[in-house]
Amino acid sequence: MMEISWGDLTPEKFLQEYWQKKPLLIKQAVANFQDTIEADELAGLAMEQEIESRIISHDGNNQWQVKHGPFTDFNQFGDNNWTLLVQAVNNWSRETNQLLSLVNFIPRWRVDDVMVSFSTPDGGVGAHLDQYDVFILQGEGRRRWQVGAPDESLTTLLPHPDLKQVSAFTPIIDEITEPGDLLYIPPNHPHNGVAIENSLNFSIGFQAPNSQDLWSGFADMLIDKNLGEARFADKDRNVCNDPSLLDENDISGLQQFMLTQVNQPDVFNEFAGKFLTQSHHALELLIPMEPFEPSYVIELLDNDEIHLASVSGVKALIINTPTPQLFINGEVFNLSEETKQLAIKLTKSEPLTTKELKSFTVCLKNIQLLTSVLNKGYWFIEE
């Protein structure tokens, strides 16, 4: 497990002083950092249909181009002025997924993915804003980073239909990052990174659903489960003085009526667990050809030569109230007191030996939970 070398800071002080407030560069946050994926492996992922990738390039005179993968050839881009960006590399590289342990002081549900970029000299994507927090870990090579403060006077630029940039800004951080350096950038802070030499960057991006997404997702669940069919009622209504007026009492009543399900913990918590664990990118699910039976899983646990591993990048969390539930990739698994400890292990996504799992086999509910996550393809047997 990787940890940040904070120096004079602590995770608590970081959250109090920097999180969503101001940017920070931590030199040698990960000493002796070794790339979790090589540039040629990254290029291989960019050749896959199901993996989102793009190359952003420029000609040195502010003429920008954007091409989307999958790619079959990279020679056309030359030796300078371009960047390859591949989303959710942690879904395909276990070593890259381990970078998420750097931000274990923040709940995992807030994390989106690890994007990895490879840049040639002078490669970058131009000055821009993000609507989410990001930690950028420098891999091989060096890069010059400039980060500014929020500035409403900045104008939006569209040098290409698929590329949004912002006008020039005054940097409050202007540094060259080297392997192991970690840059934190809060939302809406303009930033620009330009490679000095061939370089890799590992960007841990956070998910921050907007209100529209949450309401839309919640409405979809109400419709799917027929939970929103109750009608507005007003049995204590008084005589109105003006039938054309929608008064404050009625407005308040409608608001409270709309919030009825949101304020029901069992309804809202199930929605939140499902919504926040859904992957925004493709996963390499390993669904067995024939569904496993609980009896077969019990037999497997007698084999000391195998262990169980989770699919890289799969999201999982537990909600304890009003009843304990495990959520994996948008699906819910109801828990009991007997299954909570196993569920906690499953959310950590760390390989489990059959010896570790043996202690859970005395409870049939644990065997059923293991069988279910194996059949869903979220966990798999590895020899």
N, C-alpha and C positions, 0 to 999 in steps of 0.2 A: 504494500500500500504506500502510495506517495503522499508526502506532506509538504506544505509550503514552509520554507525557512523564513520566518517573519522578521527576524532581526529585532528591532525595538518594538515592533507591533505585536499584537495578538489578534486572533480571530474576533474577539469581542471588541477591541479597539477599532479594527478595520470596519466592522459593521456600524459602529457608532460614528466614525469620522469620515468614512469613504463610501460605503455602500449606497449607491444611488445619489451620491452627493458630489464627489469629485474623483478624478482619475488618480491612479497610483502606478508607479513603476517600482517593482521589487527586483533589484539586481541579484542574480544568482539565487532566485527563489527555489530552484531545483538544481542543486549543485551536481555537476557531472551528468547532466541530462543526456540521455541517448534517445534518438528518434524512435518512436514506437512503430513507425512505418517508413520505409525508404521511398524516395521519389519515384523510382520505377514501379514499385508496388502501387503507389497512389495513381500513377498513370494507368496501371492495369485496372483498377477500380473504375476509372473514368471511361473505360471501354465497355462497361456493363450497362445494359439497357435499363435495369431497375434502379440504378444509382444516379442520383442527381449531381451533375457536374457542369461546369462552364469554364471557358477561357476568356479572360478579359485582356485585351491588348491595346497598345497605342503606338503611333508612329513617331513619337517625340515632339509632335507639333499639335498636340491636343486633339488629334483625331482618334476616336476610340471605336473599338469593335468588340462585340460580344458574340461568342459562339457557344451553343449548348451541346452537351454530350448526348449519346455516347460518341467517343472519338475513336478513330481507327489509325490516325497518324498525327504525330506532333511536329514533324520536320518542317511543316509549312510555316510554323510560327517563329522560326529562327532562334537566335541565341540571346536575345534581349527583349525587354519591354512587354513581357506577358506574364500572366499569373493563371495557374490552374487551381480552381476551387472545387473541392469535393465535399458534399454534405454528408453528415452522419457516418463518418468513417468508423466511429466507435461501434456501429451496428455490424461491421464486417471485420474488425480488427480487435481482438480481445485486449491486446497490449494497449491500443489507443483508448479502449473503454476504461482501462485502469486509471487513466488521467482524471476521471471524475472523482477519484478519491481525494484529489487536491482540494475540492470544494465541499468536503463532507460536513463543514460547519454550516451549510445551507441545506434545507430539505431537498431531497432528490427530486421531488415533484417539480421544483422550480427549474430544473435543468432540462434543456432541450436536446442538444447533441454536441458532438465534437466535429467541427469542420476543420479540414486540413487543407492548407494551400501550399503550392510550390510556386516560387517566383524566380524568374531569371533577373539579371541585373536591370535595374530601373523598372521592374515590374511592380504593379500595384493596381488598385481599383479606383484610385482617385479619392479626393476628399469627400467624405460622406457622413451621414448620421445613421445610427441604429436605434431602434425603439426598444431595445432590450440590453441587459447587462452582458458583458463579455470579458472573459479572461483570455489573454493571448500569450501563449507560451512559445518562446523562440526556440526553434530546433536548429538544425544546421544552418550555417551562414549568418549574415548580419543584415539588419534592416533599420532604416531610419524611421522613427515614429514621431509624429507630431499630433498632439491632442489639445483641443481647445475647450473652453467653457461654453455652456449653452448661450446662444446668441440669436435673438429673434430677427436681427437685421440680415442674417444670412439668406441668400436666395437659392432656390432649387435650380439645378442645372440638369439638363437631359442631353448629354453628348451623344447618346444612343438610346433608342426606345427601350432597351432592356437595362439601362444603367442610370441610376439616379445619384447625382453628386450635389455638392454644395459649393458656394463661392468661397474665396480665400478667407481664412480665419487667422486669428492671432493665437499661436500655441502657448499653452501654459506648461506643457511637457514637450521637449524637443531633444530626443535622445536616440542613440544607436543601441539596439538590443542585440545581445549575443546569446549563444546557447545557454538555456537555463534561466534567462530573464523572463519575468512575468509582468505583463501589462494589464491593468484593470481599467476598463472604460465603462462608465455609467451610460444609461440611455440619454439620447439627445446631445451628446458631446461630440462635436465634429472631430474627425480624426483622419489621418492619412499615413499610410505605411508604404515606403518605397524600398525595394530590395537593393542592397549594395552589391551583393553577389548572389549566386544561386542559394536559395534559402527555403526552409520549411517553417510554417507557422501552424500551431495547434490552438484552435479557438473554441473554448468552452462557452457555448451560448446558452442563455437562459430563456425559458418560455414565460411570457407575460401575456396571458389571454386578455383581450380587450372585452369590455362590457357587452359589446355586440355578439362576440363569439360565445360568451357564457350564456346570455339570454337565448340565443339561437339554439345552442346545444341543449339547454334545459327544456326549451319548448319542444324540441324533437323528442326528448325522453317522455315528456308528458303525453305527447301524441302517441308514441309507440306503445306506452303502457296504459293508455286511456285514463290518465290521472287528472285530466283537466276538463272533465265533462260536467262538473257541478256548475249550476247557474247562480248568478248574482241574486242575492235575496235581501230584502229590506222590510222585514215584518214590523219594525218599530217606526216606520215612516210617519212624519207629521205632515199636516197640510202645508202646501207650498204657497207662497205669495205671488210668485212669478213663474209660470210653467215653462218659460223660455230660458230660465236660468239654471245652469249647472253650478250648484253652490258648493261651498267648501266641504260641507258634510258629505255630500255625494262623491266629491272627488276623493276625499279621504277614504270613504267606504270602498270605492273602486280600487284604490291603491292597496288597501289591506286585503281585498279579495284576490288581487293578482299575486300578492306575496304569500298567500296561504300555503302553497306547496313549498315555496322557498324556505319558509320558516318551520317546515316539518323535517326534523333531523334525519329520519329514515329515508325520506325522499331525496333531500338535497345531498346528503352524504354519499348516497349511492351514485347520484349524478356526478358529484365532484370526483369520486374515486375513479369512475370510468373515464370521465373526460380528461383528467390530468395524467392518466397512464397510457392513453392512446398514442402510439408512435406516429409522428408526422412524416416518417420516412420508412422505406421498405426494411423489413427484417428478414433474416435468414431463418425462418421457422423450420423446424425439423420434425414434421408430423410423421409418425410411424405409418408404414404401409398398412399394417393391421393394428387396430387398437389393442393396447395392453389390457390384460385383466389383472385385478388386484393380486390374484394368486401368483401370476408371473412376476410381478414386482417384488413380492415376498421372496421368491426364488432368487431373483437378481441380487438381492441384498445379502445373500449368502456367498456371493463371489467377491473376494477381496481384491481382485485384479481390475475392477472397474470403479468408476465414480460417476456421479451425476453432475452435469454442468448446465448452466443457463445459457440461453441464446444471447449472444453479445448485443448489448444496447437495449434489451427489453426492460420496460419500466414496470416497477411494482411498488406498492405502498399498502399500509395497513391503516384502517380507521377503526378505532376502538369503541366508539359510541354511535348510536344507542346499542347496537350489537356489533361485535367484532367481525370485520370483513377484510379479506385479502383481495386486492385488485392487481391484476396483471394484464397489461396491454388492453385495457378497456373492458376486461371481463371481471366478474365478481365471484369470489369463492367465500361462502359463509363459514365462519370459524366457530369453534367451541373452545372451552378452556383447555381441552386436550390437544388441540391443533395449533394453538397460538404460537408456541415455541418453534414448531416446524415452520410456520408461516414467516416468522421473523427471519429464520435462516434463508428462506426462499427469496425474501426481499433484498438480501445482501448480495445476491447474484454471485456468490463465491462457490467454487466447486465443493461438492460434498462427497466424502468417502462413504462406502457402504458401512464402515465401522461407525462413523458418526450417525448414520441414519438408523442403525440397528436399534438404538435406544427408543426410537419412535414406533417400532413395529408392533409393540404390544397393544397399540391402539388401532383398531380397524379404521377409524376416521382419518388417521394420519396416512395409512396405506391408500385410502381412497383419494386423499388430497394429492399425494405423490403421483398416483395413477392418472389423475385428471390433468395435472400440469405436463406430464409426459405425453399424454394423448393430444393435448393442445399444441404440442411442439415448442413450448416455452422452455422446457428443460429436456435434456437428452442424455443418453447413456454413452459414456466415453470410456474406452478401454485404454 
